[in-house]
């Protein structure tokens, strides 16, 4: 069974600090690129939705509405 040593504690603390600063550095490098990629993808999806919505709107406006000719309007009056 091993006992905790001062050298092991120092190594662990140094490892934690090294890991933290490496991750911080990599985050500063890659997070802006990832955010830009996500924004581009969201913009592309928005444009596709707008295009789809315009196409569906154009399809509904292109259909001519049929008017039913029922006849002439007659105004009836009550006779007492």
N, C-alpha and C positions, 0 to 999 in steps of 0.2 A: 504494500500500500504506500502510495506516495503522499508526502506531506506538501502543503503549499509552501512555496519558497518566494523570496523577494524577487529573484530573477524572473520567475514565471509570471509574477504580477506585473512587472515592468514590461515584459514581452507582450502580455495581453493588452495592456494599456496602449502601447505603441502600435500594436496591430489594429486596435479599434480606431485610434487617431488616423493611421494611414488609410484604413478603409473609408473613414468619413471623408477625408480630404480628396481621395481618389474619386469617390462617388460625387462629391461636390463639383470637382473639376469636369468630370464626364457629363454631369447634368448641365453645366454651363455651356458645354460644347453641343450636346445633342438636343436639349429641350427646345431651343429656338427652331431648329430644323424640324423637329417633330410637330411643334405648334404650327409652323407654316404649312406643313403637309396636311395637317388636320383642317386648317382654314381653307386650303385649296380644295380639299375633298368636300367640305361642307358647301363651299361656293358652287362647285360643280353640281352637287345634288340639288341645290336651290335652283340653278339654271335649268336643270332637267325638269324639275317640278313646274317651273314657270312655263316651259315649252309645252309640257304635257297639258297644263291647264289651258293655255292659249289654243292648242289644237282641239281640245274638247269643247271649248267655248265657240270656236269657229264652226265646228260640226253642228252645234245646236242652232247657230244663227243662219247656217246655210239652208236648212230645211224650210221650204216654203209652207206657210200655214194655209191650210185649205179653209176657205170661207164657205159656209153652207148658206145657200140662198133659200130662205124659208118662204119668203113671200113679202107682201107689202104690209106695213104697219097700219092697223085699223084701230081708231080710238072709239071705244064704245061709251055711250052715255046712258045713264039710268033714266028710265021714263017712269014718272009717278002716276 
